[in-house]
């Protein structure tokens, strides 16, 4: 097999995985929206999805990111520090953010505090080139940190 053919296969496979990730992330987002409405809790999106490679249409009731966002009700905060929400008061959707956080343990403690059992995490799958090549990624996360995290 030639290098050119191998590259075509790799690009095709990554393209398929990219589409799968978008579908999977959107499905998880829809679950978080449903949970938010069902439990009458605001939806907090962690990570400004109007920026960068993870662009999406998810603004939620609040958006928390370390950078500014064009989403309404966007707040620049560090998720490893105390967040301005009461315990178990919101539904939280996190998508491809924790891979870039210096202190994941602190972030998870704070997100679980405000979300209770209403925490949804989409992660970068470790078997993709994205997990290796994306600038700034500090780690890949275990599968246990994907989906609804209780």
N, C-alpha and C positions, 0 to 999 in steps of 0.2 A: 504494500500500500504506500502510495506516495505521500509526502508531507502535505501537499495541496489537498488531497482527498481527506487525509486525517483532519486537517484544519476545517474543512467543510463539515465533517461529522461533529467536531467539537462545537463549532458555531451553531449548527443546527440543534444540537443537544442543549446548549446554553439558551438558545432562543425558545425552545420548548419549555425549559425550566423557568425562564423569565415569565412566560405567559401563565404557567402553572402558579407561580408565586403571586402574580397579580390576582388570579382567580381565588386562590387560597386566602390571601390577605383580605380581599373584599368580602368573602364569605364570613370570615372572622369579624370583620368590621360590622357587617349586618347583624351578627349575633349580639355584638355589644350595643348596637342601636336598639335592637329589640329588648334587651335586658334593661337598658336605660328607660325606655318607655313603659315597660311592664312594671318596673319598680319605682317609677316617678323620681328618678335620680338624674342629675345632669351628666352628660357624656363629656369626659375629659380626654382629649387626644394628646398623647405625648409624642412630640416630634412634629414640626411644621411641615406638613405634607404638600405644601404649595412651593416648596423649595427642593432643589437637588434631584437626585436620581430616583427618589421614592415619591415623586410627585403623585398627587391624588386629589380627590375632591373632598377629603375628610376634614371638616373644620369642627364639627361637634359644637357643644355649648361653650367649651373652653379649649384653647390650644396652649400647651405648655412646651416651650422650646428655649434653648439657651440663646437662640438667634431670633431676630424679629420675624414676624409672619404677617401676611396680608389678611389672614383669617380674622373675622370679627372676634372679639373677646380673647385675643391672643395675649399671653403673658410670658415675659422672658424670665424664666426661673431655672434653677439648677435642681434637678430631681433627686439629687443626693442630699439635699438640705430640706428643712421643714417646709412643707407646702401649705398654702393658705386654705385648706379644706378640713372639715371635721372628720373624725374617724368614721369609716364606712358610710360616707355621704355621697359618693359619686360612683359612676361606672368609668373605668379607665381602659382605653385602647392604646397599646404601645406597638409601634411597627418599626422594626429595624432601627432601634435606637440604642438598646442596651449594649450592642456590640461596640459602641463608641464611648461609653461612659467609663470613667476611670475607676469609680467605686460602685460596682454593680450591687454588692451586698447592701450598701446604704440606700441605693435607689429602690431596690426591691422592698426593703423594710418600709420605706416611706410610701411607695405605691400601694403596698398591701394595707397600710394603715388607712389611707383615704378611700380605698376601694373595697376593703373587706373581701368578700368572695366574688367581687364583680371586676376582676382584673383579666384582661385579654391581651396576650402577647404574641405578636408575629415576629419570627426571627429569620435571619438569613440562614438558609440551609447550608451546613458545613461542607457538603459535597459539591458545591457549585464553585465556579471560578470567581463569582461575585464575592464569596467569603474570603478569598485569597487576595484578589486584586483591588477591591474597593478601597480608596484612599481613606485613611483614618481609622479603619476597623482595628480594634485592639484584640478581638477574640471572636470565636464562634461560641454559640451558646448550646447547651444540651437540649435535647428534644423535650425534656420535662418543662422547659420554659417556652413552650409553644402552645397556642390554643388558650382555652380558659384555664387560668391558674387559680386553684383554690387554696 
